[in-house]
Amino acid sequence: MTIKSQLESLLFATVKPIALKDLARALDITPAVAADKLKELEDDYKNRESGISLVNNGKSYQLTTSAENSDLVKTFLKSEISGELSQPSLETLTIIAYRGPISKTEIERIRGINCSLIIRNLLLRGLIEEEFDKKKDLNYYRVSVDFIRFLGLSELKDLPGYASLNSNDTISRYLEEKED
């Protein structure tokens, strides 16, 4: 696997921009090497008239929809956001409601699949919120006040079986085992 493809995978798997230094650290390369490979990747997207662009604000990078396709994507996402939630989205939302605040990694351990797009869609719908923990250098997710209000609850503890699922020892042990 090439450095360029590894950088592309990291950028694809995340919802937010990633700092150059973090990309370099993840691949154990210098920021200069990472910047060179990212420039190559950006040129690749431009040269093949891709629907994807690599955006660089000088400090961080993110894969986005190309400017030419942005209206199409906005229209599509608007219908996606207002439509019903898919089964995987409902499962992910349930995990966040009962176990939140919870990291993306923990959600993926429980579900067994990548949840980047599901989390992005839940964020866009305003059903969950993202909070960055500086000490752990991780994003954590929790349900939004709008979600709680939509369910007609005053707090999450009013969810059926909340106490037993929120502090379930079996789930906690499973998540701890997977960290090792």
Beta strands, then each sheet from edge to edge (+ up, - down):
strand 1: 18-19
strand 2: 52-56
strand 3: 60-65
strand 4: 102-103
strand 5: 128-133
strand 6: 138-143
sheet 1: 1+ 3- 2+
sheet 2: 4+ 6- 5+
end
